[in-house]
Amino acid sequence: MEGLRLVPCGDRALLCYLGDHLDDATNRRVHGLARALRGVHPAVVEVTPGFHAVMLEYDPVRIRLEHLTALVEEAAAGAAAAGEDGREVEIPVVYGGEYGPDLEAVAAHTGLAAHEVVARHSGRLYRVYCLGFSPGFPYLGELDPALSVPRLSDPRVRVPGGSVGIGGAQTGIYPAASPGGWRLIGRTPVRLFDPDRTPPALLQPGDRVRFVPAGPEAFEAAAQEPGPVRAGAVPFEPGRTGLRVIQPGLQTTIQDLGRRGYTAYGVPVAGAVDQQSLMIGNWLLGNRARTAALEIAISGPEVEFTGPAAFAITGASIPAELIPADGGSPRPVPGWTSVLASPGDRLRMGTVTAGCRAYLCVAGGFDLPPVLGSLSEDLFGHIGPLGRPLAAGDWLPLGLPLHPPADLAGRSLPPDALPAFEGSAVIRATLGPQADHLSEADRAALFGATFLVGPQANRQGLRLIGPAVLPEGPAEMLSEPIPPGAVQVVPSGQPILLLGNRQTLGGYPKVAVAVFTDLWAAAQLKEGDRIRFQRVETAEGHAIAWQERRRLGQIRRYLEKGMGTALRPSPPEVLTIDPQPDTKPPTPASAHPAAQPAARHGTATPVRRYRITIDGIEFLCEVEEVGG
């Protein structure tokens, strides 16, 4: 495909540029390539199109970069250079007044009367270039050049959902309430994003949009239509095991390993920002790695168990005590250890003493309906089974454990495998796609200085305080897909390290990209902690990915040893993790972990029998333990 340029980002993203500026032909090629790349290889976990670039996220342990590059070049050669136009969609808009508070300011800036602004804005057919910023947000073009106005210098904290805005030379629609800096000229009652719809976004890239002026009665008609039904708070079921929230803590959310396959609709992956702590907590309890748990920021909740359960607290060091239902003395709960709770017992957690985020994992996970394939709460996109953090009075039913809770008690992670949270982190990073925007001095400052985590730190990213890093040229650029771990620089020169709940598209220069597994350490930093970037090459990032996969595999095998057998626990063992594992990924296909024979787990496949009762019906189950 003409003009294709491939840029590796960190250790697990590849940006495929098809041009340096926005035009209709380039955008058509972008979506043609994106269609050709979906399903190109099982190791490709996301395909995210933007204005002039497509981003692939991939697992470097399952595919080599040179193999992926060859697949992209092959797909580009066979992809259609121009995609067909999609549907034509009419969007009713109530312009001006409370619905469009900036209409008069836009008119004054352009020298047009307000009714002329409306006529010009609604008199064009707009192409949907891409979706991003927030779930279902459509970037539309081409705007009448006479209507081009700068963004607000002080963005609004809350823009109402459905607002139609102008930002520079583009127009778009905010699907849900969110912060925003575009000039608001109207609002539509049309619901642009609904997680219960397939696909969830009303508008798709390539669709054409026509705005139709309407009166306020359009909102009255829309109010009569049923909205999406969210599970919200789950009613308590007497006799069923679950967690009743007595007090929720500072910000406690349900998180798993995130939702995949929806970034093209502007939906962030989200999920636990410290994936290591979530996975290990689940392995302690015999759960699958991606089972949902509670992510606890800074200050923990108090919960009551409404039935017998096994649980474990991982991540940041946090004081916790289990208060027996019979009124006995509270007993401390150690971290990284599976503990049994009886019906009526209460778990009370305090404030973290080291790190930032703790994880409360429970055997069986939470029995809640997934939203777009995940239980993760995306607080910025308002997507999840609850659509919010936990609140006092919530009740979360637990799923069926894979192993009897009594068999899980006392399992723990050895001290030599515990991560250390020391209030500082060295984050290994490669140069980003806009690293050439930095002078040698600024590049040296980025990789040589120590930064502090500022007060604006959350699940989306960490705003860092330190020497200014000022890119040469414009501080903003054409929005493009954001790789995991991107280090963006805003006009003030302030770097921002983006974490798992980052938005899918962004318009600030990405001067570096962190190695993915180092983001788990970054997720445990809070305001005032220190961070330093260490430059590595892409090949080193891939070696680190192999090293971390090997280390986690050792931990998982240690914790699963003996699980599912009827034997008594063996004496405690020490898990020794190679401090300097082989950093070269194996080359033969037979050396790939998935290619190893099952016999490595022993000569006999352990089988465990369970007798369980569900809704009054007794079942005899046999579970075969399969390594992987």
Order of alpha helices (4+ residues) and beta strands (2+ residues): beta-beta-alpha-beta-beta-alpha-beta-alpha-alpha-beta-beta-beta-beta-beta-beta-beta-beta-alpha-beta-beta-alpha-beta-beta-beta-beta-beta-beta-beta-beta-beta-alpha-beta-alpha-beta-beta-beta-beta-beta-beta-beta-alpha-beta-alpha-beta-beta
